[in-house]
Amino acid sequence: MYYMDARNISKPQWTSTGLLGLLRASLPPSDRARAVATHVNANPPPERLDSDQLAEVASAWRDRSSFGDLGAESVAQALEMVARRRAEKQSRIQAMGKRLSDLMRLP
């Protein structure tokens, strides 16, 4: 068999059953329990805000900029941009739904 014909079929997998599982198994018992608990109890991501909630948060950041917070204005602008895009997307979705209903002659 030539060198180039040989193939390595096994690939490392960074999952709890792959390499991470092997690494955790090699830890001492107390460290292993802490590593598993840290992975399981990780902080969940925050809930998604709708466009109205984002606009409220942007307003609060604008208030912070009036008190001298130097980065607050750019944060407020970014939040307002995201809120505006979400509102536009929602209106486009509603318009598309209305057009489909009209085409299908639904009430």
Secondary structure as UniProt FT lines:
FT   HELIX           3..5
FT   TURN            16..18
FT   HELIX           19..26
FT   HELIX           29..40
FT   HELIX           51..66
FT   TURN            67..68
FT   TURN            70..71
FT   HELIX           72..103
FT   TURN            104..105
//
